[in-house]
Amino acid sequence: MRTVAVLGAGKIGRMLAHMLGHSGDYQVRVADVSLEAARRAVRDVPNTQPFQVDFDDERTLEPVLSGAAAVLSCCPFECNPFIAEQAVKYDLHYLDLTEDIETTRSVLRNVERSSKAFIPQCGLAPGFITITGVHLMKPMEEVESLKLRVGALPRYPSNMLKYNLTWSTEGLINEYGNPCEVLRDGEPAWVQPLEGLEELMIDGARYEAFNTSGGLGSLCQSLQGKVKNLNYRSIRYPGHNLLIRFLYNELKMNQDRDTLRTIFERSLPATFQDVVVIYVSAIGKQQGQYVERTYARTVTHQTIAGSNWSAIQITTAAGIAGVLDLLFEGHLPQRGFVRQEDVDYQRFIQNRFGKYYA
């Protein structure tokens, strides 16, 4: 049984502790700034132990990290550079869920000093959506476009935004407000968030999608010269984009993100009754024929071991847990920067955690 440290006992950390603890193959140390949150995360979960830490205090992290095989960060993204430094010190594999580009760059500055694997940007987007996109384009000799779309949505929308908080408020604000990296005509480019509005039909339901940042991970670098056009957009119910653009652009709330966070957390209730909508499309030439290959799936909240878990909890935690399994099974490099596009789709989807995407 391998010992791993899960830092952060919020929505995703709790789900991850549940998955790994119940698997029977991991001894899980769950740590959070709130001891009560850590205890709640491990309640009735076998093979788990709670800890109270400060994510920027090496002294409190030592008993959590010492002797572990890997550290999995479910913390706010700004904590990850320091955690990555501690992973080097304690000789641990490092995995995280961040989609913040600058944070990932800071994390990767530690790679050359480590003898273990650094696998940032696990989870859903980037993460599974990256794995799927690369899988769809593999049989193609030429790839004209690769479109990646994801939405974490309330199952029962009840407000004008048709949205509830299902994950990190800071992450949501960043993806709506930061520039978005794309490939355009084969070259890297930056586009504005909230632009590129389009309509999607998935399983008979109508959605909209628009530019948001962070969802591509390292794909622009790894696919340059291989894909002509590459972009990532978030899926929402129709009408959401108009109201968000009014907040961000007309009221200039993108310049006052602290206030925007207060507004969101005061006005948008959290929900555990959600759906995750995933759409990936690759268009190009395969054996000389112009074809489109598509993955589309809607994942709903589920009852697991007597508890209701949201779809975003399940898909995000499954993304990092599945990659952890593949790492320890020897299917991924054991040292250096491991990209999500290095993960084999078939191995992932057949994994006990990846099955939630199957």
TORVEX-188450 format. One line per field, with one value per residue (C-alpha): residue number from 0; residue in one letter; x, y, z. Coordinates in Angstrom, 3 decimals, m for minus. Layout:
BEGIN
seq: (NUM/...) .
type: (a/...) .
c1: (X/...) .
c2: (Y/...) .
c3: (Z/...) .
end
This chain:
BEGIN
seq: (0/1/2/3/4/5/6/7/8/9/10/11/12/13/14/15/16/17/18/19/20/21/22/23/24/25/26/27/28/29/30/31/32/33/34/35/36/37/38/39/40/41/42/43/44/45/46/47/48/49/50/51/52/53/54/55/56/57/58/59/60/61/62/63/64/65/66/67/68/69/70/71/72/73/74/75/76/77/78/79/80/81/82/83/84/85/86/87/88/89/90/91/92/93/94/95/96/97/98/99/100/101/102/103/104/105/106/107/108/109/110/111/112/113/114/115/116/117/118/119/120/121/122/123/124/125/126/127/128/129/130/131/132/133/134/135/136/137/138/139/140/141/142/143/144/145/146/147/148/149/150/151/152/153/154/155/156/157/158/159/160/161/162/163/164/165/166/167/168/169/170/171/172/173/174/175/176/177/178/179/180/181/182/183/184/185/186/187/188/189/190/191/192/193/194/195/196/197/198/199/200/201/202/203/204/205/206/207/208/209/210/211/212/213/214/215/216/217/218/219/220/221/222/223/224/225/226/227/228/229/230/231/232/233/234/235/236/237/238/239/240/241/242/243/244/245/246/247/248/249/250/251/252/253/254/255/256/257/258/259/260/261/262/263/264/265/266/267/268/269/270/271/272/273/274/275/276/277/278/279/280/281/282/283/284/285/286/287/288/289/290/291/292/293/294/295/296/297/298/299/300/301/302/303/304/305/306/307/308/309/310/311/312/313/314/315/316/317/318/319/320/321/322/323/324/325/326/327/328/329/330/331/332/333/334/335/336/337/338/339/340/341/342/343/344/345/346/347/348/349/350/351/352/353/354/355/356/357) .
type: (m/r/t/v/a/v/l/g/a/g/k/i/g/r/m/l/a/h/m/l/g/h/s/g/d/y/q/v/r/v/a/d/v/s/l/e/a/a/r/r/a/v/r/d/v/p/n/t/q/p/f/q/v/d/f/d/d/e/r/t/l/e/p/v/l/s/g/a/a/a/v/l/s/c/c/p/f/e/c/n/p/f/i/a/e/q/a/v/k/y/d/l/h/y/l/d/l/t/e/d/i/e/t/t/r/s/v/l/r/n/v/e/r/s/s/k/a/f/i/p/q/c/g/l/a/p/g/f/i/t/i/t/g/v/h/l/m/k/p/m/e/e/v/e/s/l/k/l/r/v/g/a/l/p/r/y/p/s/n/m/l/k/y/n/l/t/w/s/t/e/g/l/i/n/e/y/g/n/p/c/e/v/l/r/d/g/e/p/a/w/v/q/p/l/e/g/l/e/e/l/m/i/d/g/a/r/y/e/a/f/n/t/s/g/g/l/g/s/l/c/q/s/l/q/g/k/v/k/n/l/n/y/r/s/i/r/y/p/g/h/n/l/l/i/r/f/l/y/n/e/l/k/m/n/q/d/r/d/t/l/r/t/i/f/e/r/s/l/p/a/t/f/q/d/v/v/v/i/y/v/s/a/i/g/k/q/q/g/q/y/v/e/r/t/y/a/r/t/v/t/h/q/t/i/a/g/s/n/w/s/a/i/q/i/t/t/a/a/g/i/a/g/v/l/d/l/l/f/e/g/h/l/p/q/r/g/f/v/r/q/e/d/v/d/y/q/r/f/i/q/n/r/f/g/k/y/y/a) .
c1: (0.000/1.486/1.245/0.145/m0.539/m3.686/m3.368/m6.682/m9.876/m12.390/m14.845/m12.251/m9.941/m12.821/m13.766/m10.143/m9.650/m12.817/m11.710/m8.154/m9.047/m11.745/m9.488/m7.517/m4.190/m3.420/m2.809/m4.032/m2.897/m5.466/m4.312/m6.059/m5.770/m8.998/m8.636/m12.420/m12.413/m9.689/m11.610/m14.811/m12.987/m11.814/m14.967/m16.005/m13.238/m10.780/m7.004/m7.090/m5.681/m6.429/m3.841/m3.950/m1.351/m0.507/0.177/3.103/4.633/7.250/7.161/3.486/3.840/6.727/4.662/2.315/4.969/7.746/7.803/5.023/5.351/3.430/1.751/m1.508/m2.414/m6.097/m5.197/m5.859/m3.520/m1.360/m0.197/1.252/4.707/5.671/4.172/6.200/9.366/8.476/7.915/11.541/12.785/10.918/11.572/7.893/5.979/3.946/0.437/m1.941/m5.221/m4.277/m5.269/m3.504/m0.737/1.680/1.323/2.212/5.305/6.379/5.765/7.833/10.895/11.407/11.466/15.205/15.964/13.660/14.215/10.472/7.610/5.894/2.364/0.494/m2.890/m4.623/m8.381/m11.004/m9.862/m6.959/m6.640/m9.103/m10.096/m6.428/m6.060/m9.198/m8.268/m4.893/m6.576/m9.120/m6.510/m4.026/m5.316/m5.277/m2.504/m3.590/m5.576/m7.495/m9.080/m9.221/m12.043/m12.221/m15.389/m16.338/m19.037/m19.803/m23.451/m26.333/m28.744/m31.634/m30.717/m32.795/m31.270/m30.686/m27.093/m28.333/m25.290/m24.271/m20.853/m19.653/m15.887/m13.277/m14.571/m11.043/m10.609/m13.922/m13.039/m9.623/m10.938/m13.471/m10.935/m7.538/m6.308/m6.768/m4.033/m4.935/m3.367/m4.528/m3.359/m0.713/0.760/0.319/m1.953/m3.899/m7.614/m9.883/m11.961/m15.758/m15.439/m15.953/m19.560/m20.998/m24.003/m23.761/m26.295/m25.383/m27.815/m30.672/m29.869/m28.844/m25.794/m23.479/m19.687/m17.109/m13.405/m12.050/m8.464/m6.414/m8.242/m5.565/m2.749/0.421/m1.340/m0.420/3.247/3.026/0.696/2.248/3.026/0.601/m2.762/m3.875/m6.519/m6.840/m9.048/m10.825/m14.220/m16.455/m19.987/m22.885/m26.648/m27.780/m27.784/m24.969/m22.301/m24.264/m24.647/m21.032/m19.745/m21.919/m20.308/m16.734/m16.658/m19.447/m19.247/m15.449/m15.587/m12.589/m10.578/m11.971/m11.873/m12.099/m15.475/m16.526/m15.680/m17.819/m20.718/m20.476/m20.218/m23.049/m25.388/m24.645/m25.382/m23.284/m24.930/m24.126/m26.867/m24.891/m23.883/m20.530/m20.880/m17.862/m17.470/m14.261/m14.028/m11.105/m11.493/m8.919/m7.710/m7.715/m6.537/m7.133/m10.746/m12.004/m13.516/m14.625/m14.079/m16.083/m16.306/m19.401/m20.616/m22.760/m21.822/m24.347/m24.003/m24.040/m24.547/m21.355/m21.100/m24.262/m23.206/m24.160/m21.151/m21.325/m20.336/m17.471/m16.137/m16.289/m14.753/m11.995/m10.968/m11.148/m8.826/m6.025/m6.602/m6.484/m3.205/m1.777/m2.652/m1.038/2.083/2.517/1.700/4.662/2.625/3.998/7.537/8.834/10.838/10.554/7.641/4.791/2.160/m1.478/m1.018/1.478/m1.389/m2.799/m6.562/m7.339/m5.353/m6.982/m10.564/m10.071/m8.699/m10.879/m11.073/m11.107/m14.210/m16.363/m15.648/m16.267) .
c2: (0.000/3.325/6.422/9.607/13.107/14.938/18.639/20.458/18.975/20.992/19.576/17.841/16.834/15.062/13.157/12.222/10.959/8.898/7.340/6.553/5.412/3.016/1.588/m0.361/0.433/3.796/5.093/8.672/11.590/14.364/17.822/21.171/24.505/23.467/20.343/19.973/19.961/17.285/15.196/15.551/14.395/11.161/10.355/6.762/6.436/3.568/4.003/7.757/10.108/13.839/16.584/20.331/22.335/25.707/25.279/27.714/26.369/23.659/22.756/21.752/19.966/17.749/15.013/14.886/14.672/12.750/9.120/9.583/8.485/11.376/14.647/15.601/19.262/20.155/23.550/27.019/27.424/30.093/27.489/25.120/26.641/26.203/22.700/21.813/22.932/20.639/17.763/18.176/18.311/15.148/13.362/12.949/12.639/15.821/16.137/19.096/20.377/23.907/25.473/28.752/29.154/31.247/28.903/25.932/27.726/28.376/24.736/23.455/25.452/22.678/19.812/19.777/19.507/16.512/12.799/12.208/12.964/16.349/16.075/19.388/20.211/16.917/16.689/17.564/20.596/20.483/16.820/14.356/16.692/16.913/13.125/12.765/15.422/13.823/10.412/11.634/13.204/10.303/8.443/11.612/12.522/16.184/17.946/21.019/21.737/20.425/21.843/21.211/22.179/21.590/22.906/22.283/23.310/23.105/20.345/22.578/26.195/28.704/32.165/34.552/33.391/29.777/28.948/27.747/27.567/24.016/24.553/27.206/30.791/32.092/29.647/30.707/34.409/33.785/31.718/34.447/37.261/36.069/35.932/32.597/30.761/29.166/27.892/29.861/28.792/26.693/29.517/30.354/33.324/34.942/35.719/37.541/35.629/35.628/36.052/33.418/32.723/29.618/27.338/23.604/20.776/17.776/14.900/17.157/19.960/23.434/25.146/28.036/28.056/30.856/31.479/30.919/30.598/27.680/24.714/23.784/23.208/22.596/21.605/24.760/23.963/20.229/20.447/23.397/22.202/19.282/21.053/24.029/25.425/24.601/26.237/25.690/27.096/26.718/25.416/27.252/27.488/30.052/33.652/33.269/34.870/38.095/38.698/37.811/40.172/42.913/42.265/41.967/44.539/47.051/47.239/46.639/43.988/42.272/45.136/44.440/40.681/40.745/42.445/40.091/37.111/38.563/39.047/35.515/33.843/35.954/35.507/32.107/29.162/26.040/22.866/19.171/18.444/19.241/17.981/18.052/18.400/17.367/17.835/17.224/17.334/16.631/17.385/16.441/13.936/10.248/7.839/10.640/11.231/14.420/13.225/14.373/12.301/13.329/12.508/13.834/12.895/14.280/13.147/13.711/13.781/10.299/8.478/6.625/4.596/6.221/9.843/12.227/13.532/16.268/15.589/18.094/16.360/12.957/13.957/16.132/13.650/10.743/12.666/12.986/9.590/7.775/9.457/8.548/4.893/4.915/6.518/3.836/1.096/2.253/3.536/7.078/8.465/8.261/11.465/14.952/16.933/14.610/16.266/15.248/14.466/11.771/9.794/7.018/7.377/3.649/2.910/5.836/5.003/1.376/2.461/1.996/5.787/6.687/4.523/7.489/8.947/5.717) .
c3: (0.000/m1.098/1.072/m0.685/0.583/m0.540/0.230/0.376/1.806/m0.181/m2.696/m4.866/m2.025/m0.261/m3.399/m4.075/m0.511/m0.873/m4.169/m3.087/0.441/m0.734/m3.456/m0.856/m2.538/m0.954/2.540/2.254/4.394/3.963/5.047/5.188/6.987/8.728/10.836/10.811/6.990/6.970/9.493/7.490/4.362/5.974/7.950/7.255/4.636/5.233/4.969/5.602/8.230/8.768/9.349/9.950/8.022/6.601/2.895/3.058/6.296/5.820/9.507/9.426/6.080/7.193/8.939/5.933/3.227/4.959/3.777/1.208/m2.424/m3.991/m3.175/m4.890/m4.595/m4.452/m2.980/m4.368/m7.332/m5.674/m3.111/m5.704/m6.353/m2.678/m2.585/m5.672/m3.858/m0.959/m3.387/m4.488/m0.891/0.150/m3.180/m4.090/m7.317/m7.763/m9.254/m9.237/m10.670/m11.623/m14.923/m14.160/m16.734/m14.645/m11.682/m13.875/m15.137/m11.538/m10.605/m13.530/m12.478/m9.923/m12.420/m13.103/m9.387/m8.905/m9.426/m9.652/m12.049/m12.103/m13.538/m13.340/m14.850/m14.046/m13.687/m16.282/m18.316/m18.768/m17.977/m19.443/m22.246/m23.289/m23.247/m25.370/m27.906/m28.608/m28.899/m31.473/m33.748/m33.668/m36.763/m38.859/m41.266/m41.208/m38.478/m39.558/m36.182/m32.647/m30.532/m26.789/m24.889/m21.245/m18.939/m15.267/m14.976/m12.517/m13.390/m12.364/m13.223/m11.257/m11.765/m14.681/m15.146/m15.227/m13.167/m9.701/m8.084/m8.581/m8.172/m7.319/m7.453/m8.083/m10.940/m12.473/m12.280/m13.842/m16.750/m17.589/m17.289/m18.526/m22.153/m23.913/m25.794/m29.143/m32.345/m35.372/m38.825/m37.108/m35.025/m31.318/m30.691/m27.874/m27.977/m25.579/m23.014/m23.393/m27.189/m29.908/m28.902/m30.582/m30.237/m29.499/m29.570/m27.411/m26.862/m27.954/m25.488/m26.623/m25.119/m25.873/m25.642/m25.593/m25.042/m21.529/m20.362/m19.095/m20.572/m23.117/m20.652/m22.676/m25.908/m27.853/m27.367/m28.009/m31.029/m32.840/m36.356/m35.992/m35.724/m37.800/m35.427/m31.732/m29.110/m25.815/m24.822/m21.776/m22.193/m20.561/m20.912/m23.513/m22.255/m19.732/m21.906/m22.419/m18.677/m17.870/m20.560/m19.036/m15.630/m16.878/m19.661/m19.168/m15.357/m15.491/m12.754/m14.312/m12.790/m9.303/m8.890/m5.085/m5.321/m8.100/m5.917/m3.125/m5.546/m6.927/m3.519/m2.112/m5.066/m6.642/m4.348/m4.571/m5.817/m5.746/m8.314/m11.436/m14.846/m16.598/m20.370/m22.472/m26.234/m28.192/m31.976/m34.307/m38.026/m40.645/m43.234/m42.333/m45.040/m47.512/m46.478/m44.792/m41.470/m38.046/m34.900/m31.828/m28.142/m26.351/m22.900/m20.117/m16.593/m13.797/m10.024/m8.501/m5.245/m4.349/m1.132/0.199/m0.406/m3.202/m5.134/m7.739/m11.334/m11.140/m8.017/m9.695/m13.027/m11.556/m8.862/m11.328/m13.650/m11.110/m9.452/m12.785/m13.719/m10.291/m10.894/m14.346/m12.901/m10.257/m12.768/m14.855/m17.811/m17.473/m17.213/m13.658/m13.858/m15.309/m16.729/m17.720/m19.890/m19.954/m23.637/m22.581/m20.980/m23.161/m23.611/m23.708/m20.574/m18.802/m19.797/m18.699/m15.323/m12.229/m11.812/m15.503/m15.891/m14.860/m18.306/m20.223) .
end
